[in-house]
């Protein structure tokens, strides 16, 4: 059993947890219960008034305007109450989806890249977008139908017992047939819906992977083959959807058939007794009006359950992801800021026999690595792809967890860091990767990402230090120019300089650089190198690079191979 499965089995069912996410909690449920109770009373009152009017009409009596006015008032109140409960349910659905999306995002943020490495990111995207939208039928349809399914039949049975106990007895005996048949069909619906959702998750995940890797697929001539794979997955999803729809249609047929037969069992004896004079016309009409209303809430509940089954399956999947106990750092532990985090100057980093393994890989990413990076020292990591360089950076960032050994950051054991400790530690870090992510927003907002409260003059000073001003002046609105998603509108070198400006603005004591000049042309590389050289002065730094120009700034070069330290040598820094 996996960790996620074990957590899912120890946590409350999805239904109960969804109720806990409703805005107002118990107050929301009480509001629906009160509304449903009032609705039940109005249904009985409406049936009484309508039966009285029809009976009087058949008897040739003059129009009873007070009854007509009362009936109109009851209908208007029912309509207003229905609209109010509908609006409350939609507000609840939006709140539940927002809470779940926030918790999914928080879980991904706590886990970091190491946690995401064992998952298909496209599947998580599908879950957080299209998947959670499937909760609408559950929150706006099924949950509001629960209380009326109990309250309305009880209110009708009480009224009919007083008017005609024989009809009430028939309804009492036939009502349980609807939930029994609904439960029998519902078990098949749940299994079919889970299969449908898994196929959709696979389709979304694989499609996202194919789109992200399309350039590579084109280079190796595998684009058409992957298009065929997507087609097969889509066909599997279509087949699963059609099977689910067939079961849903079958359930609707069963519920309608049971309800119709039950109403007939009530209506036929009522008609015969009316002809024999055993019932008055008013009572007969009252029974005929209320009998369908007694079965209607249960029929609606069954129909809405099948429509909302996908949402419940998605909720269980979302809670399984949120409750995944795989963690980057243990929850309990160090109190107060880790030593060396921003307030304590340049921090030290020490690895003692550290081994890191990723799920699904036979060979460890790092194997018994011991390394000390002293305050103010600049260490370059070199080695072939897959040697463990990025994993070592991920340990320092808190995005990977040591399976054995110790990671000491600023003198504190990273295994004891809380989420707050990691936040304080990262506040003293500057990280520049190969492909920095820029967001849809202005150029100034992207530079100030780590320090949103920084004044505009500080942002522009950081931009000048990172050579961003060289191209910012050419943009239509300068630093106020809005960039597209992922920094669309800027070249790779310009995006890298924006990342450098972020680091300059933060002014961190510890810098982590992962091939900052990779994939750049000569002119962009020269600009980035010039800005990087100034940024490295007086800071602890870990550089993953093969560029001689950056290696010249390192005090020591450590070579990694197959997850182990193969060699280490001191080198004269250009700043010495």
C-alpha positions as CSV (number, residue, x, y, z in Angstrom):
1,X,0.0,0.0,0.0
2,X,1.4,3.4,-1.0
3,X,1.7,6.3,1.4
4,X,-1.1,8.2,-0.3
5,X,-3.4,5.2,-0.1
6,X,-2.6,4.7,3.6
7,X,-3.4,8.4,4.3
8,X,-6.6,8.1,2.3
9,X,-7.8,5.2,4.4
10,X,-7.1,7.0,7.6
11,X,-8.9,10.2,6.6
12,X,-12.7,10.8,6.7
13,X,-14.7,10.0,3.6
14,X,-14.9,12.6,0.9
15,X,-18.6,13.4,1.6
16,X,-17.9,14.4,5.2
17,X,-14.9,16.5,4.2
18,X,-16.8,18.3,1.5
19,X,-19.4,19.3,4.1
20,X,-16.6,20.7,6.2
21,X,-15.5,23.0,3.3
22,X,-18.9,24.6,2.9
23,X,-18.9,28.3,3.7
24,X,-20.4,28.8,7.1
25,X,-20.0,25.1,7.9
26,X,-22.9,23.9,10.1
27,X,-24.8,27.2,9.5
28,X,-24.9,26.5,5.7
29,X,-26.4,23.0,6.4
30,X,-29.0,24.4,8.8
31,X,-30.0,27.0,6.2
32,X,-30.7,24.3,3.7
33,X,-32.6,22.2,6.3
34,X,-34.7,25.2,7.3
35,X,-35.4,26.0,3.6
36,X,-36.4,22.4,2.9
37,X,-38.7,22.3,5.9
38,X,-40.5,25.4,4.8
39,X,-40.7,24.0,1.3
40,X,-42.4,20.8,2.6
41,X,-45.0,22.9,4.5
42,X,-45.6,25.0,1.3
43,X,-46.0,21.8,-0.8
44,X,-48.7,20.5,1.5
45,X,-50.4,23.9,1.7
46,X,-50.4,24.3,-2.0
47,X,-51.9,20.9,-2.5
48,X,-54.7,21.7,0.0
49,X,-55.5,25.0,-1.6
50,X,-55.5,23.6,-5.1
51,X,-57.6,20.6,-4.1
52,X,-60.1,23.0,-2.5
53,X,-60.3,25.2,-5.5
54,X,-60.8,22.3,-8.0
55,X,-63.4,20.6,-5.8
56,X,-65.3,23.9,-5.5
57,X,-65.0,24.4,-9.3
58,X,-66.4,20.9,-10.0
59,X,-69.2,21.6,-7.6
60,X,-70.2,24.7,-9.5
61,X,-69.4,27.1,-6.6
62,X,-68.4,30.7,-7.2
63,X,-64.7,31.5,-7.5
64,X,-63.1,31.7,-4.1
65,X,-60.8,34.7,-4.5
66,X,-59.2,34.3,-1.0
67,X,-58.2,30.8,-1.9
68,X,-56.8,31.9,-5.3
69,X,-54.8,34.7,-3.6
70,X,-53.5,32.3,-1.0
71,X,-52.5,29.8,-3.7
72,X,-50.7,32.5,-5.7
73,X,-48.9,33.7,-2.5
74,X,-47.7,30.1,-1.8
75,X,-46.5,29.6,-5.3
76,X,-44.6,32.9,-5.2
77,X,-43.0,32.1,-1.9
78,X,-41.9,28.6,-3.2
79,X,-40.4,30.2,-6.2
80,X,-38.5,32.8,-4.2
81,X,-37.3,30.1,-1.8
82,X,-36.1,28.0,-4.6
83,X,-34.1,30.8,-6.2
84,X,-32.6,31.6,-2.8
85,X,-31.5,28.1,-2.1
86,X,-30.2,27.7,-5.6
87,X,-28.0,30.9,-5.2
88,X,-26.8,29.6,-1.8
89,X,-25.8,26.3,-3.4
90,X,-23.9,27.9,-6.3
91,X,-22.1,30.1,-3.8
92,X,-21.2,27.0,-1.8
93,X,-19.9,25.2,-4.9
94,X,-17.6,28.1,-5.8
95,X,-16.3,28.3,-2.3
96,X,-15.6,24.5,-2.1
97,X,-13.8,24.5,-5.4
98,X,-11.7,27.5,-4.4
99,X,-10.7,25.9,-1.1
100,X,-9.8,22.6,-2.8
101,X,-7.7,24.4,-5.5
102,X,-5.9,26.4,-2.9
103,X,-5.1,23.3,-0.9
104,X,-3.9,21.5,-4.0
105,X,-1.7,24.4,-4.8
106,X,-0.4,24.6,-1.2
107,X,0.4,20.9,-1.3
108,X,2.3,21.2,-4.6
109,X,4.1,24.2,-3.2
110,X,5.1,22.4,0.0
111,X,6.2,19.3,-2.0
112,X,8.2,21.3,-4.6
113,X,9.7,19.7,-7.7
114,X,10.9,16.6,-5.8
115,X,7.3,15.8,-4.8
116,X,6.0,16.5,-8.3
117,X,8.7,14.3,-9.9
118,X,6.7,11.2,-9.1
119,X,3.5,12.5,-10.6
120,X,2.2,13.4,-14.1
121,X,1.8,17.2,-13.9
122,X,-0.8,17.2,-16.6
123,X,-3.0,14.9,-14.4
124,X,-2.8,17.3,-11.5
125,X,-3.7,20.2,-13.8
126,X,-6.7,18.2,-15.1
127,X,-7.7,17.5,-11.5
128,X,-7.4,21.2,-10.4
129,X,-9.3,22.6,-13.4
130,X,-11.8,20.4,-15.3
131,X,-11.9,17.8,-12.5
132,X,-13.0,20.1,-9.7
133,X,-15.6,21.7,-11.9
134,X,-17.3,18.3,-11.8
135,X,-18.2,19.1,-8.1
136,X,-20.9,21.5,-9.3
137,X,-23.6,18.8,-9.7
138,X,-22.7,17.4,-6.3
139,X,-22.8,20.6,-4.3
140,X,-25.6,22.4,-6.2
141,X,-27.7,19.3,-6.9
142,X,-27.1,16.3,-4.7
143,X,-26.4,18.0,-1.3
144,X,-29.4,20.3,-1.5
145,X,-31.6,17.3,-2.4
146,X,-30.7,15.3,0.7
147,X,-32.9,17.1,3.2
148,X,-36.0,17.4,1.0
149,X,-35.7,13.7,0.3
150,X,-36.4,13.1,4.0
151,X,-38.5,16.1,5.0
152,X,-41.0,16.3,2.1
153,X,-42.2,12.6,2.2
154,X,-42.6,12.8,6.0
155,X,-44.7,16.0,5.8
156,X,-46.9,14.5,3.0
157,X,-47.3,11.2,5.0
158,X,-48.4,13.2,8.0
159,X,-51.0,15.2,6.0
160,X,-52.3,12.1,4.1
161,X,-52.6,10.1,7.3
162,X,-55.0,12.7,8.6
163,X,-56.9,12.8,5.3
164,X,-56.8,9.1,4.1
165,X,-54.6,6.7,6.0
166,X,-55.0,3.9,3.4
167,X,-53.3,6.0,0.7
168,X,-50.6,7.0,3.3
169,X,-49.9,3.4,4.0
170,X,-49.4,2.5,0.4
171,X,-47.0,5.4,0.0
172,X,-45.2,4.4,3.1
173,X,-44.7,0.8,1.8
174,X,-43.6,1.8,-1.7
175,X,-41.3,4.8,-0.9
176,X,-38.3,2.5,0.2
177,X,-38.3,0.9,-3.3
178,X,-36.8,4.0,-4.9
179,X,-33.7,4.3,-2.7
180,X,-33.2,0.5,-2.8
181,X,-33.2,0.4,-6.6
182,X,-31.2,3.6,-6.7
183,X,-28.5,2.1,-4.4
184,X,-28.3,-1.0,-6.6
185,X,-27.7,0.9,-9.7
186,X,-25.6,3.5,-7.9
187,X,-22.9,1.0,-7.0
188,X,-22.3,0.3,-10.7
189,X,-22.4,4.1,-11.4
190,X,-19.6,4.8,-8.9
191,X,-17.3,2.1,-10.4
192,X,-18.0,3.3,-14.0
193,X,-17.4,6.9,-13.0
194,X,-14.1,6.2,-11.4
195,X,-13.0,4.4,-14.6
196,X,-14.2,7.4,-16.6
197,X,-12.3,9.8,-14.5
198,X,-9.0,7.8,-14.6
199,X,-9.2,7.7,-18.4
200,X,-9.8,11.5,-18.5
201,X,-6.8,12.0,-16.1
202,X,-4.6,9.9,-18.3
203,X,-5.8,11.7,-21.4
204,X,-5.1,15.2,-19.9
205,X,-1.7,14.2,-18.5
206,X,-0.5,12.5,-21.7
207,X,-1.7,15.4,-23.9
208,X,0.1,17.9,-21.6
209,X,3.3,15.9,-21.8
210,X,3.0,15.6,-25.6
211,X,2.5,19.3,-26.1
212,X,5.4,20.2,-23.7
213,X,7.7,17.8,-25.5
214,X,6.5,18.5,-29.1
215,X,9.8,20.0,-30.3
216,X,11.7,16.9,-29.2
217,X,9.1,14.6,-30.7
218,X,9.4,16.5,-34.0
219,X,13.2,16.2,-34.0
220,X,13.1,12.5,-33.5
221,X,10.2,11.9,-35.8
222,X,7.8,10.6,-33.1
223,X,5.1,13.3,-33.3
224,X,2.7,11.1,-35.4
225,X,3.2,8.1,-33.2
226,X,2.3,10.1,-30.1
227,X,-0.7,11.6,-31.9
228,X,-1.9,8.0,-32.4
229,X,-1.4,7.3,-28.6
230,X,-3.5,10.4,-27.7
231,X,-6.2,9.1,-30.1
232,X,-6.3,5.7,-28.5
233,X,-6.5,7.3,-25.0
234,X,-9.3,9.6,-26.2
235,X,-11.2,6.6,-27.6
236,X,-10.8,4.8,-24.3
237,X,-12.2,7.9,-22.5
238,X,-15.1,8.1,-24.9
239,X,-15.9,4.4,-24.3
240,X,-15.8,4.9,-20.6
241,X,-18.1,8.0,-20.8
242,X,-20.6,6.1,-23.0
243,X,-20.7,3.2,-20.5
244,X,-21.3,5.7,-17.6
245,X,-24.1,7.4,-19.6
246,X,-25.8,4.1,-20.3
247,X,-25.8,3.3,-16.6
248,X,-27.2,6.8,-15.8
249,X,-30.0,6.4,-18.3
250,X,-30.8,2.9,-16.9
251,X,-31.0,4.4,-13.4
252,X,-33.3,7.1,-14.6
253,X,-35.6,4.5,-16.3
254,X,-35.7,2.3,-13.1
255,X,-36.5,5.2,-10.8
256,X,-39.2,6.6,-13.1
257,X,-40.7,3.1,-13.5
258,X,-40.8,2.5,-9.8
259,X,-42.3,5.9,-9.0
260,X,-44.9,5.6,-11.8
261,X,-46.1,2.2,-10.6
262,X,-46.2,3.4,-7.0
263,X,-48.3,6.4,-7.9
264,X,-50.6,4.1,-9.9
265,X,-51.0,1.9,-6.8
266,X,-52.3,4.9,-5.0
267,X,-54.4,6.5,-7.7
268,X,-56.4,3.4,-8.8
269,X,-57.8,2.6,-5.3
270,X,-58.5,6.3,-4.8
271,X,-60.5,6.5,-8.0
272,X,-62.6,3.4,-7.2
273,X,-63.3,4.6,-3.6
274,X,-64.3,8.0,-5.0
275,X,-66.8,6.3,-7.3
276,X,-68.2,4.3,-4.4
277,X,-68.6,7.5,-2.4
278,X,-66.1,6.5,0.3
279,X,-64.0,9.6,-0.4
280,X,-64.9,13.2,-0.9
281,X,-63.7,14.9,-4.0
282,X,-61.4,17.3,-2.0
283,X,-59.7,14.3,-0.3
284,X,-59.3,12.4,-3.5
285,X,-57.8,15.4,-5.3
286,X,-55.5,16.0,-2.3
287,X,-54.2,12.5,-2.5
288,X,-53.7,12.5,-6.2
289,X,-51.8,15.9,-6.0
290,X,-49.6,14.9,-3.1
291,X,-48.7,11.3,-4.1
292,X,-46.4,12.3,-7.0
293,X,-44.9,14.9,-4.7
294,X,-44.0,12.3,-2.1
295,X,-41.9,10.3,-4.6
296,X,-40.4,13.3,-6.5
297,X,-37.6,14.2,-3.9
298,X,-36.3,10.6,-3.9
299,X,-36.4,10.4,-7.7
300,X,-34.5,13.8,-7.9
301,X,-32.0,12.6,-5.3
302,X,-31.3,9.4,-7.3
303,X,-30.9,11.3,-10.5
304,X,-28.7,13.9,-9.0
305,X,-26.5,11.3,-7.3
306,X,-25.7,9.7,-10.7
307,X,-25.1,13.2,-12.2
308,X,-22.7,14.0,-9.3
309,X,-20.9,10.7,-9.1
310,X,-17.9,12.1,-11.1
311,X,-17.6,15.0,-8.7
312,X,-17.4,12.7,-5.7
313,X,-14.8,10.6,-7.4
314,X,-12.8,13.7,-8.2
315,X,-13.1,14.9,-4.6
316,X,-11.7,11.6,-3.3
317,X,-8.8,11.9,-5.7
318,X,-8.1,15.5,-4.7
319,X,-8.2,14.6,-1.0
320,X,-5.8,11.7,-1.7
321,X,-3.3,14.2,-3.3
322,X,-3.7,16.7,-0.5
323,X,-3.3,14.0,2.2
324,X,-0.2,12.5,0.5
325,X,2.2,12.1,3.4
326,X,5.3,12.2,1.2
327,X,7.1,15.3,2.5
328,X,10.1,17.2,1.7
329,X,10.7,18.2,5.3
330,X,9.3,16.8,8.5
331,X,6.6,18.8,10.2
332,X,7.8,19.1,13.8
333,X,11.2,20.5,14.6
334,X,13.2,23.6,14.8
335,X,11.8,26.7,16.3
336,X,13.0,30.2,15.3
337,X,14.9,31.2,12.2
338,X,17.5,28.7,11.0
339,X,21.1,30.0,11.7
340,X,22.5,31.9,8.8
341,X,19.2,32.6,7.1
342,X,19.4,36.2,6.0
343,X,19.9,37.7,9.4
344,X,23.1,35.8,10.1
345,X,25.2,36.7,7.1
346,X,26.5,34.2,4.6
347,X,25.4,30.7,5.6
348,X,27.3,27.4,5.5
349,X,25.9,24.3,3.8
350,X,27.0,20.9,4.9
351,X,26.1,17.4,3.5
352,X,27.0,14.4,5.6
353,X,26.7,11.0,3.8
354,X,23.6,12.1,2.0
355,X,21.7,9.6,-0.2
356,X,18.7,10.7,-2.3
357,X,16.4,8.3,-4.2
358,X,13.6,9.1,-6.6
359,X,10.6,6.8,-6.9
360,X,10.8,4.5,-9.8
361,X,14.5,4.8,-10.3
362,X,16.9,1.9,-9.5
363,X,20.0,4.1,-9.0
364,X,20.1,6.9,-6.4
365,X,20.4,10.4,-7.6
366,X,23.0,11.0,-4.8
367,X,24.9,8.3,-3.0
368,X,26.6,9.0,0.3
369,X,27.7,12.5,-0.7
370,X,29.6,14.5,1.9
371,X,30.4,18.1,1.1
372,X,30.9,21.3,3.0
373,X,30.4,24.8,1.5
374,X,31.9,27.3,3.9
375,X,30.4,30.9,4.4
376,X,31.6,33.1,1.6
377,X,32.9,30.2,-0.5
378,X,31.9,29.7,-4.1
379,X,31.7,26.1,-5.2
380,X,31.2,25.0,-8.8
381,X,29.5,21.6,-9.5
382,X,30.4,19.9,-12.8
383,X,29.7,16.5,-14.2
384,X,27.7,14.8,-16.9
385,X,23.9,15.0,-17.2
386,X,22.2,12.9,-14.4
387,X,25.2,13.1,-12.2
388,X,23.2,14.6,-9.3
389,X,24.0,18.3,-9.6
390,X,20.4,19.6,-9.8
391,X,19.5,17.1,-6.9
392,X,22.1,18.7,-4.7
393,X,20.7,22.1,-5.4
394,X,17.2,20.8,-4.7
395,X,18.4,19.6,-1.3
396,X,19.5,23.1,-0.4
397,X,16.3,24.6,-1.7
398,X,14.2,22.1,0.3
399,X,12.7,20.6,-2.9
400,X,14.3,17.1,-2.3
401,X,14.6,15.0,0.9
402,X,17.6,13.0,2.0
403,X,16.7,9.3,2.4
404,X,19.8,8.9,4.6
405,X,22.5,11.2,6.0
406,X,22.2,14.8,7.2
407,X,21.8,18.1,5.4
408,X,22.9,21.0,7.6
409,X,21.8,24.5,6.4
410,X,23.2,27.4,8.4
411,X,24.2,24.9,11.1
412,X,20.6,23.5,11.5
413,X,19.4,20.0,10.5
414,X,17.1,20.4,7.5
415,X,15.2,17.3,8.5
416,X,13.8,19.2,11.5
417,X,12.7,22.3,9.5
418,X,9.0,23.2,9.6
419,X,7.3,24.9,6.7
420,X,7.9,28.3,8.4
421,X,11.6,27.4,8.8
422,X,11.9,26.6,5.1
423,X,10.2,29.9,4.2
424,X,12.7,31.8,6.4
425,X,15.6,29.8,4.9
426,X,14.5,30.5,1.3
427,X,14.1,34.2,2.1
428,X,17.9,34.3,2.2
429,X,18.4,32.4,-1.1
430,X,18.8,33.6,-4.6
431,X,18.1,30.9,-7.2
432,X,18.6,31.2,-11.0
433,X,17.8,28.2,-13.1
434,X,18.3,27.4,-16.8
435,X,14.8,28.5,-17.8
436,X,13.5,31.0,-15.2
437,X,9.7,31.3,-15.1
438,X,8.2,34.6,-15.8
439,X,4.5,35.3,-15.2
440,X,1.8,37.3,-17.1
441,X,2.3,40.8,-15.6
442,X,4.5,43.8,-16.0
443,X,8.3,43.7,-16.3
444,X,8.6,45.5,-13.0
445,X,6.2,43.0,-11.3
446,X,8.3,40.1,-12.5
447,X,11.5,41.6,-11.1
448,X,9.8,42.4,-7.8
449,X,8.4,38.9,-7.5
450,X,10.5,38.0,-4.4
451,X,10.2,41.5,-2.8
452,X,6.7,42.8,-3.8
453,X,6.9,45.8,-1.4
454,X,10.2,47.0,-2.9
455,X,10.0,50.7,-4.1
456,X,10.2,51.3,-7.8
457,X,13.7,52.9,-7.6
458,X,15.0,49.8,-5.9
459,X,13.5,47.7,-8.7
460,X,15.0,49.8,-11.4
461,X,18.4,49.8,-9.6
462,X,18.3,46.0,-9.6
463,X,17.4,46.0,-13.2
464,X,20.4,48.2,-14.1
465,X,22.7,45.9,-12.1
466,X,21.4,42.9,-14.1
467,X,21.6,44.7,-17.5
468,X,17.8,44.7,-17.8
469,X,17.7,48.4,-18.5
470,X,19.4,47.7,-21.8
471,X,16.3,46.2,-23.3
472,X,13.6,47.7,-21.0
473,X,14.1,51.1,-22.6
474,X,13.1,49.5,-26.0
475,X,9.9,48.1,-24.7
476,X,6.6,50.0,-25.5
477,X,6.0,51.0,-21.9
478,X,9.3,50.4,-20.3
479,X,9.1,48.6,-16.9
480,X,5.3,48.9,-17.1
481,X,5.2,46.7,-20.3
482,X,3.0,43.7,-19.7
483,X,4.6,40.3,-20.6
484,X,2.8,37.2,-21.8
485,X,2.6,33.9,-19.9
486,X,6.1,32.4,-19.4
487,X,7.6,35.8,-20.4
488,X,6.3,35.8,-23.9
489,X,7.8,38.8,-25.7
490,X,11.3,38.4,-24.3
491,X,14.2,36.4,-25.6
492,X,15.9,33.7,-23.5
493,X,18.7,36.0,-22.6
494,X,16.4,38.8,-21.5
495,X,14.4,36.4,-19.3
496,X,17.6,35.3,-17.7
497,X,18.6,38.8,-16.9
498,X,15.1,39.4,-15.3
499,X,15.9,36.4,-13.1
500,X,19.2,37.9,-12.2
501,X,17.5,41.2,-11.4
502,X,15.2,39.3,-9.0
503,X,18.3,38.0,-7.2
504,X,19.9,41.4,-7.1
505,X,16.8,42.9,-5.6
506,X,16.6,40.2,-2.9
507,X,20.3,40.7,-2.1
508,X,20.7,37.1,-0.8
509,X,23.7,35.8,1.2
510,X,23.5,32.5,-0.6
511,X,23.2,32.1,-4.4
512,X,22.3,28.9,-6.3
513,X,22.9,29.0,-10.0
514,X,21.9,26.1,-12.3
515,X,23.5,26.7,-15.7
516,X,22.4,30.3,-15.9
517,X,24.1,30.8,-19.4
518,X,22.8,27.6,-21.0
519,X,20.9,28.0,-24.2
520,X,22.0,31.6,-24.7
521,X,23.7,33.1,-27.7
522,X,27.1,34.8,-27.4
523,X,25.8,38.3,-26.9
524,X,23.2,37.3,-24.3
525,X,25.7,35.1,-22.5
526,X,28.2,38.0,-22.2
527,X,25.5,40.2,-20.7
528,X,24.4,37.5,-18.2
529,X,28.0,36.7,-17.3
530,X,28.8,40.4,-16.6
531,X,25.8,40.7,-14.3
532,X,26.5,37.3,-12.6
533,X,30.1,38.2,-11.9
534,X,29.0,41.4,-10.0
535,X,26.3,39.4,-8.1
536,X,28.7,36.7,-6.9
537,X,31.0,39.1,-5.1
538,X,30.9,38.6,-1.3
539,X,28.4,35.8,-1.3
540,X,28.3,32.1,-0.7
541,X,27.5,30.5,-4.0
542,X,26.8,27.1,-5.6
543,X,27.3,27.1,-9.3
544,X,26.2,24.3,-11.7
545,X,28.1,25.1,-14.9
546,X,30.5,24.1,-17.5
547,X,31.3,27.5,-18.8
548,X,35.0,28.5,-18.2
549,X,33.9,32.1,-17.6
550,X,31.8,31.1,-14.6
551,X,34.2,28.4,-13.4
552,X,36.8,31.2,-13.1
553,X,34.8,32.7,-10.3
554,X,34.7,29.5,-8.2
555,X,37.0,28.8,-5.3
556,X,36.6,25.1,-5.6
557,X,35.3,22.8,-8.4
558,X,33.6,19.6,-7.4
559,X,33.0,16.9,-10.0
560,X,30.0,14.6,-9.6
561,X,29.6,11.3,-11.5
562,X,26.8,8.7,-11.0
563,X,25.6,10.5,-7.9
564,X,29.0,10.5,-6.2
565,X,31.8,13.0,-5.8
566,X,34.5,11.9,-8.2
567,X,37.0,14.7,-7.7
568,X,37.4,18.1,-6.0
569,X,40.0,20.7,-6.6
570,X,40.7,24.3,-5.5
571,X,41.0,26.9,-8.2
572,X,42.1,30.5,-8.2
573,X,39.1,32.8,-8.2
574,X,39.1,35.7,-10.6
575,X,38.2,37.9,-7.6
576,X,41.2,36.9,-5.5
